[in-house]
Amino acid sequence: MTLDFSNPLVLIIGGILLLAILYFWNKRNASNQKARRNRNFRSGYYERKKERDEKSKQ
């Protein structure tokens, strides 16, 4: 069985798959960028300090 890339059905399905991959890739990158933008030193420092205090109490 050969796959003919000039077949309109194959082109349409391939295009839809490509758009789906690009959509989800963009969605993932946008969420990563948002998380990176919302990160700051102060909140990270206090979270790490809280984790260290909890470990030392055990």
N, CA, C and O of each residue as an XYZ file, in Angstrom:
232
protein
N       0.856     -1.184      0.000
C       0.000      0.000      0.000
C       0.897      1.241      0.000
O       1.759      1.389      0.867
N       0.696      2.106     -0.949
C       1.493      3.328     -1.028
C       0.672      4.510     -0.542
O      -0.551      4.545     -0.675
N       1.366      5.458      0.012
C       0.726      6.668      0.520
C       1.027      7.796     -0.456
O       2.174      8.221     -0.593
N       0.002      8.272     -1.126
C       0.168      9.317     -2.132
C      -0.077     10.677     -1.468
O      -1.204     10.990     -1.083
N       0.975     11.475     -1.337
C       0.863     12.753     -0.630
C       0.139     13.822     -1.436
O      -0.137     14.900     -0.910
N      -0.171     13.552     -2.685
C      -0.939     14.516     -3.468
C      -2.436     14.249     -3.361
O      -3.240     14.968     -3.955
N      -2.810     13.233     -2.615
C      -4.221     12.927     -2.399
C      -4.826     14.006     -1.491
O      -4.292     14.274     -0.415
N      -5.922     14.619     -1.912
C      -6.517     15.703     -1.098
C      -6.908     15.256      0.314
O      -6.797     16.034      1.261
N      -7.356     14.028      0.456
C      -7.746     13.539      1.778
C      -6.527     13.460      2.707
O      -6.614     13.830      3.878
N      -5.420     12.988      2.195
C      -4.188     12.909      2.990
C      -3.714     14.315      3.353
O      -3.270     14.548      4.477
N      -3.806     15.245      2.415
C      -3.388     16.623      2.693
C      -4.263     17.268      3.760
O      -3.752     17.971      4.633
N      -5.560     17.041      3.705
C      -6.476     17.627      4.690
C      -6.214     17.047      6.076
O      -6.132     17.787      7.056
N      -6.084     15.725      6.158
C      -5.824     15.083      7.453
C      -4.460     15.527      8.003
O      -4.329     15.799      9.196
N      -3.458     15.597      7.138
C      -2.148     16.063      7.568
C      -2.179     17.494      8.051
O      -1.524     17.834      9.036
N      -2.936     18.340      7.367
C      -3.065     19.738      7.785
C      -3.747     19.870      9.133
O      -3.334     20.673      9.969
N      -4.787     19.085      9.341
C      -5.492     19.121     10.629
C      -4.581     18.642     11.747
O      -4.561     19.232     12.827
N      -3.825     17.572     11.496
C      -2.875     17.091     12.510
C      -1.805     18.137     12.824
O      -1.451     18.344     13.985
N      -1.301     18.785     11.794
C      -0.297     19.821     12.003
C      -0.860     20.978     12.833
O      -0.198     21.465     13.749
N      -2.067     21.411     12.518
C      -2.684     22.492     13.286
C      -2.937     22.088     14.731
O      -2.781     22.905     15.639
N      -3.327     20.832     14.955
C      -3.557     20.360     16.329
C      -2.247     20.347     17.116
O      -2.212     20.760     18.275
N      -1.178     19.875     16.488
C       0.122     19.851     17.167
C       0.573     21.267     17.497
O       1.037     21.530     18.607
N       0.438     22.182     16.538
C       0.835     23.571     16.784
C      -0.007     24.209     17.880
O       0.520     24.972     18.690
N      -1.311     23.913     17.923
C      -2.200     24.479     18.936
C      -1.789     24.038     20.339
O      -1.668     24.858     21.248
N      -1.575     22.726     20.502
C      -1.229     22.238     21.836
C       0.179     22.637     22.246
O       0.439     22.848     23.431
N       1.085     22.744     21.293
C       2.438     23.190     21.578
C       2.413     24.648     22.047
O       3.098     25.011     23.003
N       1.624     25.474     21.370
C       1.500     26.871     21.754
C       0.848     27.007     23.128
O       1.245     27.856     23.926
N      -0.148     26.173     23.400
C      -0.832     26.211     24.689
C       0.143     25.864     25.825
O       0.132     26.495     26.882
N       0.980     24.853     25.587
C       1.961     24.449     26.585
C       2.994     25.555     26.806
O       3.339     25.858     27.948
N       3.484     26.152     25.737
C       4.470     27.221     25.861
C       3.889     28.437     26.562
O       4.580     29.087     27.347
N       2.630     28.753     26.290
C       1.996     29.901     26.937
C       1.868     29.676     28.435
O       2.082     30.601     29.219
N       1.521     28.456     28.846
C       1.406     28.188     30.285
C       2.772     28.215     30.955
O       2.896     28.673     32.091
N       3.803     27.726     30.262
C       5.156     27.795     30.823
C       5.613     29.237     30.968
O       6.216     29.592     31.981
N       5.340     30.066     29.983
C       5.721     31.478     30.049
C       4.988     32.185     31.178
O       5.574     33.011     31.878
N       3.708     31.866     31.363
C       2.925     32.497     32.429
C       3.487     32.109     33.795
O       3.607     32.953     34.683
N       3.829     30.835     33.960
C       4.400     30.389     35.229
C       5.750     31.049     35.468
O       6.073     31.402     36.603
N       6.528     31.218     34.432
C       7.836     31.844     34.557
C       7.695     33.326     34.903
O       8.486     33.863     35.679
N       6.691     33.982     34.328
C       6.472     35.409     34.598
C       6.002     35.637     36.025
O       6.364     36.635     36.648
N       5.193     34.711     36.551
C       4.634     34.894     37.892
C       5.599     34.508     39.003
O       5.306     34.718     40.180
N       6.744     33.946     38.643
C       7.709     33.505     39.635
C       8.541     34.699     40.112
O       8.952     35.535     39.307
N       8.784     34.774     41.406
C       9.694     35.789     41.919
C      10.542     35.201     43.037
O      10.240     34.130     43.563
N      11.577     35.893     43.384
C      12.545     35.356     44.347
C      11.936     35.208     45.734
O      12.159     34.199     46.404
N      11.187     36.181     46.161
C      10.676     36.191     47.533
C       9.778     34.991     47.820
O       9.966     34.299     48.821
N       8.814     34.745     46.955
C       7.903     33.617     47.210
C       8.650     32.286     47.138
O       8.389     31.387     47.936
N       9.574     32.154     46.191
C      10.365     30.931     46.097
C      11.232     30.712     47.319
O      11.391     29.585     47.788
N      11.792     31.795     47.830
C      12.643     31.706     49.027
C      11.842     31.220     50.222
O      12.293     30.338     50.953
N      10.661     31.784     50.427
C       9.859     31.386     51.584
C       9.329     29.965     51.437
O       9.183     29.263     52.437
N       9.038     29.525     50.216
C       8.615     28.138     50.022
C       9.752     27.172     50.337
O       9.536     26.152     50.990
N      10.960     27.488     49.876
C      12.102     26.616     50.170
C      12.418     26.611     51.666
O      12.769     25.576     52.231
N      12.292     27.772     52.296
C      12.545     27.865     53.735
C      11.530     27.027     54.509
O      11.888     26.345     55.470
N      10.276     27.079     54.095
C       9.225     26.299     54.748
C       9.500     24.800     54.598
O       9.320     24.037     55.547
N       9.937     24.376     53.401
C      10.263     22.963     53.179
C      11.449     22.537     54.053
O      11.434     21.445     54.621
N      12.466     23.385     54.165
C      13.627     23.050     55.002
C      13.224     22.934     56.475
O      13.690     22.039     57.181
N      12.355     23.843     56.935
C      11.904     23.794     58.328
C      11.108     22.525     58.609
O      11.243     21.922     59.675
N      10.281     22.124     57.650
C       9.485     20.904     57.830
C      10.387     19.678     57.849
O      10.144     18.742     58.611
N      11.426     19.674     57.017
C      12.358     18.542     57.009
C      13.144     18.466     58.307
O      13.385     17.378     58.830
N      13.544     19.615     58.826
C      14.357     19.603     60.045
C      13.543     19.189     61.272
O      14.116     18.698     62.244
N      12.231     19.373     61.251
C      11.382     18.985     62.376
C      11.160     17.478     62.421
O      10.820     16.937     63.473
N      11.345     16.802     61.308
C      11.077     15.355     61.283
C      12.176     14.570     61.896
O      12.101     13.342     61.951
